[in-house]
């Protein structure tokens, strides 16, 4: 039988456990992260954020572009094959798509709440993930390094 923890399971946290081995603060953080992830997945799969389409504008176009990638990535990843563009990085693209969707959902929720001043911040955060796809489309590795002859 496992020994019961007397402190939070997070490193350097001495608070008493609340639920699942985490203190109340760390449990709430983990729950918020899980909810954000689940919302992003739901948006990718349904095309809606909180049962509404993404508002008109460039964010909607970006979201539909992401959904196109998501469909292709899921088709190849679920059948354990390599995407012709993504190649050996197909399985990682699943996480990139979810990460992009999380930022898009955050920005759309802020827009709906009238907090449109953070749009450039979200755009900056998404740029790195989009660069991965763009590098792969150019025949490079996702980090921009030229593929070696045996990887081609």
DAQUIRA-V922697 format. One record per residue. N is the residue number from 1. PSI is psi in degrees with one decimal (none if undefined). BURIAL is # if it has 16 or more other ideal C-beta (glycine too) atoms within 10 Angstrom, else .. Layout:
BEGIN
n=[N:N]
psi=[PSI:PSI]
burial=[BURIAL:BURIAL]
END
This chain:
BEGIN
n=[1:2:3:4:5:6:7:8:9:10:11:12:13:14:15:16:17:18:19:20:21:22:23:24:25:26:27:28:29:30:31:32:33:34:35:36:37:38:39:40:41:42:43:44:45:46:47:48:49:50:51:52:53:54:55:56:57:58:59:60:61:62:63:64:65:66:67:68:69:70:71:72:73:74:75:76:77:78:79:80:81:82:83:84:85:86:87:88:89:90:91:92:93:94:95:96:97:98:99:100:101:102:103:104:105:106:107:108:109:110:111:112:113:114:115:116:117:118:119:120:121:122:123:124:125:126:127:128:129:130:131:132:133:134:135:136:137:138:139:140:141:142:143:144:145:146:147:148:149:150:151:152]
psi=[136.9:144.3:135.1:133.4:143.8:-9.3:169.2:146.5:-13.8:141.7:134.4:20.4:122.9:11.6:152.9:149.6:146.2:-56.5:134.0:25.6:-2.0:151.2:171.3:-43.4:-47.0:-31.7:-43.4:-39.7:-44.7:-38.5:-40.3:-40.0:-42.0:-41.9:-40.3:-42.9:-46.8:-38.1:-40.7:-43.3:-43.6:-40.5:-42.9:-39.4:-28.0:-21.4:11.0:148.7:115.9:46.3:19.8:147.2:155.3:139.8:159.9:147.0:-171.0:-29.2:-36.9:-44.0:-41.4:-40.6:-41.8:-35.5:-42.1:-41.5:-34.0:-45.8:-43.5:-44.9:-45.7:-44.6:-43.8:-40.9:-43.0:-42.3:-38.8:-25.1:6.7:39.9:163.2:132.7:141.7:-29.1:-43.2:-26.9:-121.0:-2.6:15.0:-45.9:-29.0:-27.7:-27.1:-46.7:-34.6:-43.0:-44.2:-41.5:-44.9:-43.6:-37.4:-44.2:-38.2:-43.0:-45.0:-45.4:-41.2:-40.3:-41.6:-40.3:-43.8:-30.9:-0.6:12.9:71.2:0.1:-15.4:3.6:-41.9:-31.6:-46.1:-39.1:-41.9:-43.3:-33.3:-25.0:-43.4:-41.7:-38.8:-34.0:-33.2:-47.4:-41.9:-40.7:-42.8:-37.7:-29.1:1.4:7.7:175.4:165.9:-28.3:4.1:-1.4:142.7:135.8:141.9:167.6:-38.6:-16.3:-11.8:none]
burial=[.:.:.:.:.:.:.:#:.:#:.:.:.:.:.:.:#:.:.:.:.:#:#:.:.:#:#:.:.:.:.:.:.:.:.:#:.:.:#:#:#:#:#:#:.:.:.:.:#:.:.:.:.:#:.:.:.:.:#:.:.:#:#:.:.:#:#:.:#:#:.:#:#:.:.:#:#:.:.:.:.:.:#:.:#:#:.:.:#:#:.:.:#:#:.:#:#:#:#:#:#:#:#:#:#:#:#:#:.:#:#:.:.:.:.:.:.:.:.:.:.:#:.:.:#:#:.:.:#:#:.:#:#:.:#:#:.:.:.:.:#:#:.:.:.:.:.:.:.:.:.:.]
END
